[in-house]
Amino acid sequence: MLRDGALVPSVSAVVLRSQPPTSPVFCSSDKAAASLFVELTAATATRNAARDWLIANVARCLPADYDVAFDIGLDVAAVRCTGIEWWTTESQPANGPAPDARQLWRFDVTEALALMPVGTLDVVDDPWVPRDALDALAVHWHAGRVSDGGYERLLVLAEGQAAALNRHAERRGAAPATAPRVELKDDERDAVMLLTAHVARLLIPLLADEDAREQLRAGLRELERQSAGAASHV
């Protein structure tokens, strides 16, 4: 089981990974970060324009916590464009134009991308509250340090996250390894953020370390900003 202090970076990672994309140009990476994708738009209509956009926005193409956990380096001379591909929003190959399909430039960055670990934030493949966090709070509930109402809501939100994760896992499992990264849908992201925020609220008064409490408060403020309208979905 995770110790309370270990839950803080875990929750912080969820805050980063659950953020919705902010760029008007869709971009992504494959599972191994061997290829990066840039959507074909008016701003990226040519190979050179798409390459320039990628170079300026490489961190946006990677999972959100990579920008914190790694010093991201890119050897511009080694970036290689392999052409334009059609992919659906479910990260499945498409044969051409369709309501759920988009054109993506693929860039091979096998020899160009360098990820050098920095800091203490762990990169997680699964952007959600881990089972250990729920188990730790169950121990606090049994000890009387978490209210019955707070624990009951924890269980309800955990069920909502589990259902969202099952849907996400099905799509991720169906996607080819070379496909753009399968992102959380809005309702799945809402389920993760609601549970994460509730875990943070329960955990803050239980932490003895003030720095850890402040880190968690900062994460909670960001989650509340992101999920202002998510409560209507639950």
Secondary structure, DSSP 8 states (H G I E B T S, - for coil): ---HHHHHHHHHHHHHHT-----SS-EEE-TTSSEEEEE--GGG-SHHHHHHHHHHTHHHHS-TTHHHHEEEEE-GGG-EEEEEEEEETTS-B-SS--TTEEEEEEEE-TTTEEEEE-SS----SS-S--HHHHHHHHHHHHTTSS-HHHHHHHHHHHHHHHHHHHHHHHHHHHS-TTS------HHHHHHHHHHHHHHHHHHGGG---HHHHHHHHHHHHHHHHHTTTGGGG-
